[in-house]
Amino acid sequence: MKYEVSEEARRATSKCLSSFSCLTGEKLDLCAVEKCVNGQVHLLTCRHNGNCSYRHPFGQGDLCMCPVRKELFNKYQI
């Protein structure tokens, strides 16, 4: 299944290092959202240690600042 996100989210995610692989539906390198607060703050547990311009260490996990990843979670709960 391919996922759809707004053009606004795509444009705002200009530093994506994985060429939007999260939208293919394979979810191979998609970090898991452990907690979401008000649809704005997304705390992650990542399956990989690769570089991501939008992932920032926060406590025991990571904070996601990726507009596409946030929209995927808020829209599809993935």
C-alpha positions in Angstrom: 0.0 0.0 0.0 1.3 3.4 -0.9 0.6 6.3 1.4 -0.5 9.8 0.5 0.6 13.0 2.2 0.0 16.6 1.4 2.3 18.5 -1.0 2.8 21.0 1.8 4.4 18.2 4.0 6.5 17.0 1.1 7.8 20.5 0.4 8.6 21.0 4.1 10.6 17.8 4.1 13.3 19.0 1.8 16.2 17.4 3.7 14.9 13.8 3.4 17.9 11.5 3.0 15.9 8.4 2.0 14.0 9.8 -0.9 10.6 9.4 0.9 11.0 5.6 1.1 8.4 5.8 3.9 5.7 6.5 1.3 6.2 3.2 -0.6 4.3 1.2 2.0 7.2 -1.2 2.8 8.1 0.6 6.1 11.6 -0.9 6.1 13.2 2.1 7.6 10.2 3.7 9.2 10.8 4.6 12.9 8.0 3.5 15.3 6.1 6.3 17.0 6.0 5.3 20.7 4.0 8.4 21.8 2.3 11.3 20.1 1.2 14.4 22.0 -1.5 16.5 20.5 -0.6 15.4 16.9 2.5 17.6 17.1 5.2 16.0 19.3 6.2 12.5 18.0 8.5 10.4 20.1 10.2 7.5 18.3 12.0 4.2 18.7 14.0 3.7 15.5 14.7 0.4 13.9 17.9 1.6 12.3 20.8 3.9 13.2 21.0 5.6 9.8 21.2 9.3 9.4 18.0 11.3 9.4 17.9 15.1 9.2 14.6 15.1 11.2 15.4 12.7 14.1 16.8 14.3 17.2 17.9 12.5 20.4 15.5 13.0 23.3 15.7 11.1 26.6 15.8 7.4 25.9 14.4 7.7 22.4 14.2 10.2 19.6 12.1 13.2 18.7 10.7 13.3 15.1 10.6 16.7 13.4 9.7 15.2 9.9 6.6 16.7 8.5 5.9 13.6 6.3 6.4 11.2 9.2 4.1 13.2 11.4 1.4 13.3 8.7 1.7 9.6 8.1 1.2 8.9 11.8 -1.6 11.4 12.3 -3.5 10.2 9.1 -2.8 6.4 9.1 -1.6 5.6 12.6 1.6 4.0 11.3 
